[in-house]
Amino acid sequence: MLIAIGSDGKNLENKVAKRFGHAAYYIIYNTDDKSFKAMKNNDVDHTHAELSELLEKGVEVFIVGNIGPHAFELLIDGGAELYLARKMTVQEAIDKYGSGELEKLTESTVKQSFNHS
């Protein structure tokens, strides 16, 4: 299974980004073989095209520090599950997801994105 985590950097030791849609990178982690790759977030116009691409790649779970309503709806409509991970590294978030310690989100964590009107 593939998991995407918004990250401040390219490695598992980096912190989970405070806002998923504004993350510098998305870490795509494969739970089957424990491999990962970093995908730079080039979505400067905030169309959420990168998120659609992650869904198309088969990502089923998204781990976020926070998420706005537009990104939340896009991912939920795409069949994904979202989990909350704040103030921890990407590796810690992966470990806590694996042990069932992360909160599953049923709504966005912020009312609106700063980049949407």
NORDAHU-V654675 format. One record per residue. PSI is psi in whole degrees, -180 to 180 (NA if undefined). OMEGA is omega in whole degrees, -180 to 180 (* if undefined). D_CENTER is the distance of its C-alpha to the mean C-alpha in whole Angstrom. Layout:
# NORDAHU-V654675
psi->{PSI & PSI}
omega->{OMEGA & OMEGA}
d_center->{D_CENTER & D_CENTER}
This chain:
# NORDAHU-V654675
psi->{146 & 136 & 139 & 133 & 127 & 130 & 152 & -13 & -169 & -2 & 167 & -19 & -12 & 160 & 149 & 133 & 145 & -33 & 123 & -49 & -16 & 10 & 145 & -36 & 158 & 123 & 122 & 112 & 130 & 114 & -20 & -46 & 7 & 22 & 162 & 159 & 152 & 134 & 120 & 138 & 103 & 14 & 67 & -25 & 3 & 44 & -8 & 25 & -36 & -37 & -40 & -39 & -40 & -42 & -42 & -29 & -8 & 13 & 129 & -24 & 135 & 130 & 125 & 153 & -41 & 160 & 138 & 170 & -35 & -50 & -41 & -50 & -42 & -45 & -42 & -44 & -27 & 2 & 10 & 160 & 143 & 140 & 149 & 130 & 109 & 147 & 47 & 166 & 166 & -44 & -43 & -40 & -42 & -46 & -44 & -34 & -47 & -30 & 8 & 22 & -8 & 146 & 129 & 132 & 139 & -4 & 167 & 157 & -11 & 151 & -40 & 157 & 146 & -16 & 6 & 145 & NA}
omega->{179 & 177 & 174 & 180 & 174 & -173 & 175 & -178 & -172 & -172 & 180 & 180 & 179 & -180 & 170 & -179 & -180 & 177 & -175 & -178 & -179 & -179 & 176 & -179 & 168 & 175 & 177 & -174 & 179 & -177 & -178 & -177 & 177 & 178 & 176 & 171 & -180 & 177 & 180 & 177 & -180 & -174 & -176 & -180 & 175 & 173 & -178 & 177 & 179 & -179 & 176 & 178 & 178 & 177 & 179 & 178 & 178 & 177 & -178 & -176 & 177 & 178 & -171 & 170 & 172 & 178 & 178 & -175 & -179 & 179 & 180 & -178 & -180 & -178 & 178 & 178 & 177 & 176 & -177 & 170 & -179 & -179 & -177 & 177 & -179 & 174 & 177 & 177 & 176 & 179 & 178 & 179 & 178 & 180 & -179 & 175 & -179 & -180 & 176 & -176 & -179 & 179 & 175 & -177 & 176 & 176 & 179 & -179 & 174 & -174 & 178 & 177 & 178 & -176 & 177 & 178 & *}
d_center->{14 & 11 & 8 & 5 & 4 & 4 & 8 & 11 & 13 & 13 & 14 & 13 & 15 & 14 & 12 & 9 & 8 & 10 & 9 & 5 & 8 & 10 & 8 & 11 & 9 & 7 & 8 & 9 & 11 & 14 & 15 & 18 & 19 & 17 & 16 & 14 & 13 & 12 & 11 & 12 & 11 & 15 & 14 & 17 & 18 & 15 & 16 & 12 & 14 & 11 & 9 & 12 & 12 & 10 & 11 & 14 & 14 & 13 & 10 & 10 & 8 & 4 & 4 & 5 & 8 & 9 & 8 & 12 & 14 & 14 & 10 & 10 & 13 & 12 & 10 & 12 & 15 & 14 & 14 & 10 & 10 & 8 & 8 & 9 & 10 & 12 & 14 & 13 & 13 & 10 & 13 & 14 & 11 & 11 & 15 & 14 & 12 & 15 & 18 & 17 & 16 & 13 & 14 & 13 & 12 & 15 & 14 & 12 & 13 & 15 & 17 & 17 & 15 & 18 & 18 & 19 & 22}
